């Protein structure tokens, strides 16, 4: 997703280039390895979040932890979407 910034020329904002190094890697020759590395990193983050939750959290921190877990799940789903290249 590209953000549109008010007052900035649309031709600059709508460039088709990758948003991040991960997006670039996922488009490259070693996409499968990049995907596996990203999924492993997500797994490690999720493990740390579960450990924090198991230790007990104040209600406000629990809400943040839940949002982080949701973000990890969304990232995992995005990384595992089948890619169809022409």
N, CA, C and O atoms as a GROMACS GRO file, in nm:
protein
  344
    1UNK      N    1   0.084  -0.116   0.000
    1UNK     CA    2   0.000   0.000   0.000
    1UNK      C    3   0.089   0.123   0.000
    1UNK      O    4   0.178   0.136   0.084
    2UNK      N    5   0.066   0.212  -0.092
    2UNK     CA    6   0.141   0.335  -0.099
    2UNK      C    7   0.056   0.447  -0.041
    2UNK      O    8  -0.064   0.455  -0.068
    3UNK      N    9   0.118   0.531   0.037
    3UNK     CA   10   0.046   0.642   0.097
    3UNK      C   11   0.050   0.762   0.004
    3UNK      O   12   0.153   0.790  -0.058
    4UNK      N   13  -0.060   0.832  -0.005
    4UNK     CA   14  -0.064   0.954  -0.083
    4UNK      C   15  -0.043   1.071   0.012
    4UNK      O   16  -0.115   1.088   0.110
    5UNK      N   17   0.056   1.151  -0.019
    5UNK     CA   18   0.091   1.263   0.067
    5UNK      C   19   0.040   1.391   0.002
    5UNK      O   20   0.080   1.424  -0.110
    6UNK      N   21  -0.048   1.465   0.071
    6UNK     CA   22  -0.100   1.590   0.015
    6UNK      C   23   0.012   1.688  -0.017
    6UNK      O   24   0.107   1.703   0.060
    7UNK      N   25   0.000   1.753  -0.132
    7UNK     CA   26   0.097   1.854  -0.170
    7UNK      C   27   0.220   1.800  -0.241
    7UNK      O   28   0.306   1.878  -0.283
    8UNK      N   29   0.230   1.668  -0.257
    8UNK     CA   30   0.344   1.608  -0.325
    8UNK      C   31   0.297   1.558  -0.461
    8UNK      O   32   0.189   1.500  -0.472
    9UNK      N   33   0.377   1.581  -0.562
    9UNK     CA   34   0.345   1.543  -0.700
    9UNK      C   35   0.304   1.395  -0.705
    9UNK      O   36   0.378   1.309  -0.657
   10UNK      N   37   0.188   1.365  -0.764
   10UNK     CA   38   0.138   1.228  -0.771
   10UNK      C   39   0.231   1.135  -0.849
   10UNK      O   40   0.238   1.016  -0.818
   11UNK      N   41   0.302   1.187  -0.948
   11UNK     CA   42   0.392   1.100  -1.025
   11UNK      C   43   0.505   1.047  -0.937
   11UNK      O   44   0.557   0.938  -0.961
   12UNK      N   45   0.543   1.123  -0.836
   12UNK     CA   46   0.647   1.078  -0.744
   12UNK      C   47   0.589   0.974  -0.648
   12UNK      O   48   0.655   0.875  -0.616
   13UNK      N   49   0.467   0.997  -0.601
   13UNK     CA   50   0.405   0.909  -0.503
   13UNK      C   51   0.362   0.776  -0.563
   13UNK      O   52   0.362   0.675  -0.492
   14UNK      N   53   0.328   0.773  -0.687
   14UNK     CA   54   0.272   0.653  -0.748
   14UNK      C   55   0.378   0.566  -0.815
   14UNK      O   56   0.345   0.483  -0.900
   15UNK      N   57   0.505   0.585  -0.779
   15UNK     CA   58   0.610   0.505  -0.841
   15UNK      C   59   0.587   0.357  -0.811
   15UNK      O   60   0.548   0.323  -0.699
   16UNK      N   61   0.610   0.270  -0.907
   16UNK     CA   62   0.581   0.128  -0.889
   16UNK      C   63   0.687   0.051  -0.811
   16UNK      O   64   0.680  -0.071  -0.802
   17UNK      N   65   0.784   0.118  -0.754
   17UNK     CA   66   0.892   0.050  -0.684
   17UNK      C   67   0.848  -0.015  -0.555
   17UNK      O   68   0.740   0.017  -0.503
   18UNK      N   69   0.930  -0.105  -0.501
   18UNK     CA   70   0.898  -0.174  -0.376
   18UNK      C   71   0.896  -0.077  -0.257
   18UNK      O   72   0.966   0.024  -0.257
   19UNK      N   73   0.816  -0.111  -0.156
   19UNK     CA   74   0.807  -0.029  -0.036
   19UNK      C   75   0.919  -0.058   0.063
   19UNK      O   76   0.957   0.030   0.141
   20UNK      N   77   0.971  -0.179   0.060
   20UNK     CA   78   1.070  -0.218   0.161
   20UNK      C   79   1.168  -0.318   0.103
   20UNK      O   80   1.150  -0.369  -0.008
   21UNK      N   81   1.272  -0.346   0.180
   21UNK     CA   82   1.368  -0.448   0.138
   21UNK      C   83   1.301  -0.584   0.130
   21UNK      O   84   1.336  -0.666   0.044
   22UNK      N   85   1.205  -0.610   0.220
   22UNK     CA   86   1.134  -0.738   0.216
   22UNK      C   87   1.054  -0.751   0.087
   22UNK      O   88   1.058  -0.855   0.022
   23UNK      N   89   0.982  -0.646   0.050
   23UNK     CA   90   0.905  -0.652  -0.075
   23UNK      C   91   0.997  -0.675  -0.194
   23UNK      O   92   0.965  -0.753  -0.284
   24UNK      N   93   1.110  -0.610  -0.195
   24UNK     CA   94   1.208  -0.628  -0.302
   24UNK      C   95   1.258  -0.773  -0.304
   24UNK      O   96   1.267  -0.834  -0.410
   25UNK      N   97   1.290  -0.827  -0.186
   25UNK     CA   98   1.339  -0.965  -0.177
   25UNK      C   99   1.233  -1.064  -0.223
   25UNK      O  100   1.265  -1.165  -0.286
   26UNK      N  101   1.107  -1.036  -0.191
   26UNK     CA  102   0.998  -1.128  -0.229
   26UNK      C  103   0.973  -1.127  -0.380
   26UNK      O  104   0.906  -1.216  -0.432
   27UNK      N  105   1.026  -1.027  -0.448
   27UNK     CA  106   1.012  -1.020  -0.592
   27UNK      C  107   1.135  -1.076  -0.663
   27UNK      O  108   1.136  -1.090  -0.786
   28UNK      N  109   1.237  -1.108  -0.587
   28UNK     CA  110   1.364  -1.149  -0.646
   28UNK      C  111   1.380  -1.298  -0.666
   28UNK      O  112   1.288  -1.377  -0.647
   29UNK      N  113   1.501  -1.333  -0.704
   29UNK     CA  114   1.537  -1.470  -0.736
   29UNK      C  115   1.524  -1.565  -0.617
   29UNK      O  116   1.493  -1.683  -0.633
   30UNK      N  117   1.547  -1.512  -0.497
   30UNK     CA  118   1.543  -1.594  -0.376
   30UNK      C  119   1.419  -1.564  -0.293
   30UNK      O  120   1.425  -1.556  -0.170
   31UNK      N  121   1.306  -1.549  -0.361
   31UNK     CA  122   1.180  -1.512  -0.294
   31UNK      C  123   1.139  -1.616  -0.190
   31UNK      O  124   1.093  -1.580  -0.081
   32UNK      N  125   1.154  -1.743  -0.222
   32UNK     CA  126   1.112  -1.848  -0.128
   32UNK      C  127   1.192  -1.839   0.002
   32UNK      O  128   1.136  -1.854   0.111
   33UNK      N  129   1.322  -1.816  -0.010
   33UNK     CA  130   1.406  -1.804   0.110
   33UNK      C  131   1.369  -1.678   0.190
   33UNK      O  132   1.366  -1.682   0.312
   34UNK      N  133   1.343  -1.569   0.121
   34UNK     CA  134   1.303  -1.445   0.188
   34UNK      C  135   1.172  -1.464   0.262
   34UNK      O  136   1.155  -1.415   0.374
   35UNK      N  137   1.078  -1.534   0.199
   35UNK     CA  138   0.948  -1.562   0.261
   35UNK      C  139   0.968  -1.646   0.386
   35UNK      O  140   0.911  -1.616   0.491
   36UNK      N  141   1.048  -1.752   0.376
   36UNK     CA  142   1.071  -1.839   0.492
   36UNK      C  143   1.140  -1.763   0.606
   36UNK      O  144   1.108  -1.783   0.723
   37UNK      N  145   1.234  -1.677   0.572
   37UNK     CA  146   1.304  -1.598   0.674
   37UNK      C  147   1.205  -1.503   0.743
   37UNK      O  148   1.209  -1.488   0.865
   38UNK      N  149   1.119  -1.440   0.666
   38UNK     CA  150   1.020  -1.348   0.723
   38UNK      C  151   0.920  -1.424   0.810
   38UNK      O  152   0.883  -1.376   0.917
   39UNK      N  153   0.878  -1.542   0.765
   39UNK     CA  154   0.785  -1.622   0.846
   39UNK      C  155   0.850  -1.669   0.976
   39UNK      O  156   0.784  -1.675   1.080
   40UNK      N  157   0.978  -1.702   0.970
   40UNK     CA  158   1.050  -1.742   1.091
   40UNK      C  159   1.060  -1.625   1.189
   40UNK      O  160   1.044  -1.643   1.310
   41UNK      N  161   1.087  -1.506   1.136
   41UNK     CA  162   1.094  -1.387   1.222
   41UNK      C  163   0.958  -1.360   1.286
   41UNK      O  164   0.951  -1.325   1.404
   42UNK      N  165   0.852  -1.375   1.209
   42UNK     CA  166   0.717  -1.358   1.265
   42UNK      C  167   0.691  -1.460   1.375
   42UNK      O  168   0.634  -1.427   1.479
   43UNK      N  169   0.732  -1.583   1.352
   43UNK     CA  170   0.716  -1.686   1.453
   43UNK      C  171   0.786  -1.651   1.583
   43UNK      O  172   0.733  -1.671   1.692
   44UNK      N  173   0.908  -1.597   1.571
   44UNK     CA  174   0.983  -1.557   1.690
   44UNK      C  175   0.913  -1.442   1.763
   44UNK      O  176   0.908  -1.440   1.886
   45UNK      N  177   0.861  -1.348   1.688
   45UNK     CA  178   0.787  -1.236   1.749
   45UNK      C  179   0.663  -1.289   1.821
   45UNK      O  180   0.635  -1.251   1.935
   46UNK      N  181   0.591  -1.377   1.754
   46UNK     CA  182   0.470  -1.434   1.816
   46UNK      C  183   0.503  -1.512   1.943
   46UNK      O  184   0.428  -1.507   2.040
   47UNK      N  185   0.614  -1.584   1.943
   47UNK     CA  186   0.657  -1.657   2.063
   47UNK      C  187   0.684  -1.561   2.178
   47UNK      O  188   0.643  -1.587   2.292
   48UNK      N  189   0.753  -1.451   2.149
   48UNK     CA  190   0.781  -1.351   2.253
   48UNK      C  191   0.651  -1.289   2.305
   48UNK      O  192   0.637  -1.267   2.426
   49UNK      N  193   0.558  -1.261   2.216
   49UNK     CA  194   0.430  -1.205   2.259
   49UNK      C  195   0.354  -1.302   2.349
   49UNK      O  196   0.296  -1.262   2.450
   50UNK      N  197   0.353  -1.430   2.313
   50UNK     CA  198   0.286  -1.530   2.396
   50UNK      C  199   0.351  -1.541   2.533
   50UNK      O  200   0.282  -1.557   2.634
   51UNK      N  201   0.484  -1.533   2.538
   51UNK     CA  202   0.556  -1.538   2.666
   51UNK      C  203   0.519  -1.419   2.753
   51UNK      O  204   0.497  -1.434   2.874
   52UNK      N  205   0.511  -1.301   2.692
   52UNK     CA  206   0.471  -1.181   2.767
   52UNK      C  207   0.330  -1.197   2.822
   52UNK      O  208   0.304  -1.163   2.937
   53UNK      N  209   0.239  -1.249   2.740
   53UNK     CA  210   0.100  -1.266   2.782
   53UNK      C  211   0.091  -1.367   2.897
   53UNK      O  212   0.015  -1.347   2.992
   54UNK      N  213   0.168  -1.474   2.888
   54UNK     CA  214   0.165  -1.577   2.991
   54UNK      C  215   0.215  -1.524   3.125
   54UNK      O  216   0.174  -1.573   3.230
   55UNK      N  217   0.303  -1.425   3.121
   55UNK     CA  218   0.358  -1.367   3.243
   55UNK      C  219   0.258  -1.274   3.312
   55UNK      O  220   0.277  -1.235   3.427
   56UNK      N  221   0.151  -1.239   3.240
   56UNK     CA  222   0.050  -1.148   3.296
   56UNK      C  223   0.077  -1.005   3.256
   56UNK      O  224   0.191  -0.958   3.258
   57UNK      N  225  -0.028  -0.935   3.219
   57UNK     CA  226  -0.017  -0.798   3.171
   57UNK      C  227  -0.128  -0.711   3.228
   57UNK      O  228  -0.237  -0.760   3.256
   58UNK      N  229  -0.100  -0.582   3.244
   58UNK     CA  230  -0.209  -0.490   3.277
   58UNK      C  231  -0.304  -0.480   3.157
   58UNK      O  232  -0.263  -0.506   3.044
   59UNK      N  233  -0.430  -0.443   3.180
   59UNK     CA  234  -0.528  -0.437   3.071
   59UNK      C  235  -0.483  -0.354   2.950
   59UNK      O  236  -0.504  -0.397   2.837
   60UNK      N  237  -0.422  -0.240   2.971
   60UNK     CA  238  -0.379  -0.156   2.858
   60UNK      C  239  -0.272  -0.227   2.776
   60UNK      O  240  -0.272  -0.218   2.654
   61UNK      N  241  -0.181  -0.295   2.842
   61UNK     CA  242  -0.076  -0.368   2.771
   61UNK      C  243  -0.133  -0.488   2.697
   61UNK      O  244  -0.084  -0.525   2.590
   62UNK      N  245  -0.237  -0.549   2.754
   62UNK     CA  246  -0.300  -0.662   2.688
   62UNK      C  247  -0.362  -0.618   2.555
   62UNK      O  248  -0.354  -0.691   2.456
   63UNK      N  249  -0.423  -0.501   2.553
   63UNK     CA  250  -0.482  -0.450   2.428
   63UNK      C  251  -0.374  -0.429   2.322
   63UNK      O  252  -0.396  -0.460   2.205
   64UNK      N  253  -0.259  -0.377   2.362
   64UNK     CA  254  -0.149  -0.357   2.268
   64UNK      C  255  -0.097  -0.492   2.219
   64UNK      O  256  -0.072  -0.510   2.100
   65UNK      N  257  -0.080  -0.586   2.310
   65UNK     CA  258  -0.032  -0.719   2.274
   65UNK      C  259  -0.127  -0.786   2.176
   65UNK      O  260  -0.083  -0.849   2.079
   66UNK      N  261  -0.255  -0.773   2.199
   66UNK     CA  262  -0.354  -0.831   2.108
   66UNK      C  263  -0.343  -0.769   1.969
   66UNK      O  264  -0.352  -0.840   1.869
   67UNK      N  265  -0.325  -0.639   1.963
   67UNK     CA  266  -0.310  -0.571   1.833
   67UNK      C  267  -0.183  -0.618   1.763
   67UNK      O  268  -0.183  -0.636   1.641
   68UNK      N  269  -0.076  -0.639   1.838
   68UNK     CA  270   0.048  -0.689   1.778
   68UNK      C  271   0.031  -0.831   1.726
   68UNK      O  272   0.082  -0.865   1.619
   69UNK      N  273  -0.040  -0.915   1.800
   69UNK     CA  274  -0.066  -1.050   1.754
   69UNK      C  275  -0.151  -1.049   1.626
   69UNK      O  276  -0.128  -1.127   1.534
   70UNK      N  277  -0.249  -0.960   1.623
   70UNK     CA  278  -0.331  -0.946   1.502
   70UNK      C  279  -0.246  -0.902   1.382
   70UNK      O  280  -0.264  -0.951   1.271
   71UNK      N  281  -0.152  -0.811   1.406
   71UNK     CA  282  -0.064  -0.765   1.298
   71UNK      C  283   0.026  -0.879   1.249
   71UNK      O  284   0.049  -0.892   1.129
   72UNK      N  285   0.075  -0.960   1.341
   72UNK     CA  286   0.157  -1.076   1.302
   72UNK      C  287   0.075  -1.172   1.218
   72UNK      O  288   0.124  -1.224   1.117
   73UNK      N  289  -0.049  -1.196   1.258
   73UNK     CA  290  -0.135  -1.287   1.182
   73UNK      C  291  -0.161  -1.232   1.041
   73UNK      O  292  -0.158  -1.306   0.943
   74UNK      N  293  -0.187  -1.102   1.032
   74UNK     CA  294  -0.210  -1.040   0.901
   74UNK      C  295  -0.085  -1.051   0.813
   74UNK      O  296  -0.095  -1.078   0.694
   75UNK      N  297   0.031  -1.030   0.873
   75UNK     CA  298   0.156  -1.042   0.797
   75UNK      C  299   0.176  -1.186   0.750
   75UNK      O  300   0.215  -1.210   0.636
   76UNK      N  301   0.148  -1.281   0.839
   76UNK     CA  302   0.161  -1.424   0.802
   76UNK      C  303   0.068  -1.458   0.686
   76UNK      O  304   0.108  -1.525   0.591
   77UNK      N  305  -0.057  -1.411   0.695
   77UNK     CA  306  -0.153  -1.438   0.587
   77UNK      C  307  -0.107  -1.375   0.456
   77UNK      O  308  -0.120  -1.435   0.350
   78UNK      N  309  -0.053  -1.255   0.463
   78UNK     CA  310  -0.004  -1.186   0.343
   78UNK      C  311   0.113  -1.263   0.281
   78UNK      O  312   0.120  -1.278   0.159
   79UNK      N  313   0.204  -1.310   0.365
   79UNK     CA  314   0.322  -1.381   0.314
   79UNK      C  315   0.288  -1.518   0.258
   79UNK      O  316   0.366  -1.574   0.180
   80UNK      N  317   0.174  -1.574   0.296
   80UNK     CA  318   0.141  -1.708   0.248
   80UNK      C  319   0.035  -1.708   0.137
   80UNK      O  320  -0.012  -1.814   0.098
   81UNK      N  321  -0.001  -1.591   0.087
   81UNK     CA  322  -0.092  -1.583  -0.027
   81UNK      C  323  -0.020  -1.640  -0.149
   81UNK      O  324   0.093  -1.601  -0.177
   82UNK      N  325  -0.084  -1.732  -0.220
   82UNK     CA  326  -0.020  -1.787  -0.341
   82UNK      C  327   0.010  -1.675  -0.442
   82UNK      O  328  -0.075  -1.589  -0.468
   83UNK      N  329   0.129  -1.678  -0.496
   83UNK     CA  330   0.171  -1.576  -0.595
   83UNK      C  331   0.163  -1.636  -0.734
   83UNK      O  332   0.220  -1.741  -0.761
   84UNK      N  333   0.092  -1.568  -0.820
   84UNK     CA  334   0.080  -1.611  -0.960
   84UNK      C  335   0.153  -1.510  -1.047
   84UNK      O  336   0.107  -1.397  -1.063
   85UNK      N  337   0.263  -1.551  -1.102
   85UNK     CA  338   0.342  -1.462  -1.188
   85UNK      C  339   0.314  -1.497  -1.334
   85UNK      O  340   0.306  -1.615  -1.370
   86UNK      N  341   0.300  -1.393  -1.417
   86UNK     CA  342   0.277  -1.419  -1.562
   86UNK      C  343   0.397  -1.481  -1.628
   86UNK      O  344   0.394  -1.509  -1.748
   0.00000   0.00000   0.00000
